């Protein structure tokens, strides 16, 4: 997990596989952590590129405030219980991209409510080809 001062465009779409959001696999040392990450996209051309690079059938869906709010309500606070943050991956272009930028669902919701064009990049995740999953960068 890494915090920095980068920003990215506010995500407004997610990809779904069937009726569920399409999510990256996150590997954590925290055994009971509820890691919920969704791929978020700020514009159609970026999710089109992701879909083109994915072997799965995926469809775009609006990233709605209700979904973000419900996920935030069930989130475990990383500061109080060691849980995994609820994240929105920002403008990924392929399912096994070496590095992903992410923001919290709370930051994405705040940006939507305030109608801001950018969100902070709060986390970096790195792909591990041995486990075919992502992990947070250690500080």
C-alpha positions in Angstrom: 0.0 0.0 0.0 1.4 3.4 -0.9 0.0 6.9 -0.6 1.2 9.6 -3.0 0.2 12.9 -4.6 -0.8 11.6 -8.1 -4.3 12.2 -9.4 -6.3 10.4 -12.1 -9.6 11.1 -13.9 -12.7 10.3 -11.9 -14.0 6.8 -12.8 -17.6 6.7 -14.0 -17.8 3.1 -15.4 -17.1 -0.4 -14.2 -17.0 -3.6 -16.1 -19.3 -6.5 -15.3 -19.0 -10.2 -16.0 -22.6 -11.3 -16.1 -24.3 -9.6 -13.2 -21.2 -9.1 -11.0 -18.5 -6.4 -11.2 -15.3 -7.7 -12.8 -12.5 -7.7 -10.2 -8.8 -8.3 -10.0 -7.6 -11.0 -7.6 -5.8 -9.4 -4.7 -3.3 -11.4 -2.6 -3.0 -10.2 1.0 -1.2 -11.5 4.1 -4.4 -10.5 6.0 -6.3 -13.8 6.2 -9.8 -12.4 7.0 -9.6 -9.2 5.0 -12.5 -8.4 2.7 -10.6 -7.0 -0.3 -13.1 -5.6 -2.8 -11.6 -3.9 -5.8 -13.4 -3.1 -9.0 -12.0 -1.8 -12.3 -13.1 1.8 -12.8 -12.9 3.8 -16.0 -13.1 7.5 -16.8 -14.0 7.1 -20.4 -15.2 4.6 -23.0 -12.0 4.4 -25.0 -10.1 3.1 -22.0 -12.6 0.3 -21.1 -12.8 -0.6 -24.8 -9.0 -1.2 -24.7 -9.3 -3.3 -21.5 -12.2 -5.4 -23.0 -10.1 -5.9 -26.1 -7.2 -7.3 -24.0 -9.4 -9.5 -21.8 -10.3 -13.1 -22.7 -13.6 -12.7 -20.8 -16.9 -11.3 -22.1 -17.3 -8.0 -20.2 -19.8 -5.2 -20.5 -19.6 -1.6 -19.2 -21.9 -0.4 -16.5 -22.2 3.0 -14.8 -20.3 3.3 -11.5 -23.2 4.5 -9.4 -23.2 6.3 -6.1 -25.5 3.6 -4.6 -23.0 0.8 -5.2 -20.1 2.8 -3.8 -22.2 3.8 -0.7 -23.2 0.2 0.0 -19.6 -1.0 -0.3 -18.4 1.7 2.0 -21.0 0.9 4.6 -19.8 -2.7 4.8 -16.1 -1.8 4.6 -13.7 -2.6 7.4 -11.5 0.3 8.5 -7.9 -0.5 7.7 -6.7 1.7 10.6 -8.8 -0.1 13.2 -9.0 -3.8 12.3 -6.3 -4.5 9.7 -8.8 -5.0 6.9 -8.3 -4.4 3.3 -9.5 -1.1 1.8 -12.3 -1.0 -0.8 -10.7 0.2 -4.0 -11.5 1.4 -7.5 -8.7 0.5 -9.9 -8.2 3.6 -12.2 -8.2 3.2 -16.0 -6.4 -0.1 -16.4 -5.8 -1.2 -20.0 -5.5 -4.9 -19.5 -6.3 -7.6 -16.9 -2.7 -8.4 -16.0 -1.2 -5.0 -16.2 2.1 -4.8 -14.3 1.1 -1.8 -12.1 -2.3 -0.5 -11.2 -3.2 2.8 -9.7 -6.2 2.9 -7.3 -8.3 5.1 -5.1 -10.7 4.2 -2.3 -14.3 3.8 -3.0 -14.9 6.7 -0.6 -12.7 9.0 -2.7 -14.5 8.0 -5.9 -17.9 8.6 -4.2 -16.8 12.0 -2.9 -15.5 13.0 -6.4 -18.9 12.0 -7.9 -20.9 13.9 -5.3 -18.7 17.0 -5.6 -18.6 16.6 -9.5 -14.8 16.8 -9.5 -12.9 15.6 -12.5 -10.0 14.0 -10.6 -9.5 11.6 -7.7 -6.3 11.0 -5.7 -4.2 8.0 -6.6 -4.0 6.5 -3.1 -2.6 3.0 -3.8 -0.4 1.1 -6.1 -0.9 -2.6 -6.8 1.6 -4.8 -8.6 1.0 -8.0 -10.6 2.6 -11.2 -9.5 2.7 -13.6 -12.4 3.5 -16.6 -10.1 0.1 -16.2 -8.3 -1.7 -14.5 -11.1 -2.8 -11.8 -8.6 -2.1 -8.3 -7.4 -0.5 -7.2 -4.2 0.0 -3.8 -2.5 3.4 -2.3 -2.7 5.2 -2.6 0.7 6.7 0.6 2.1 
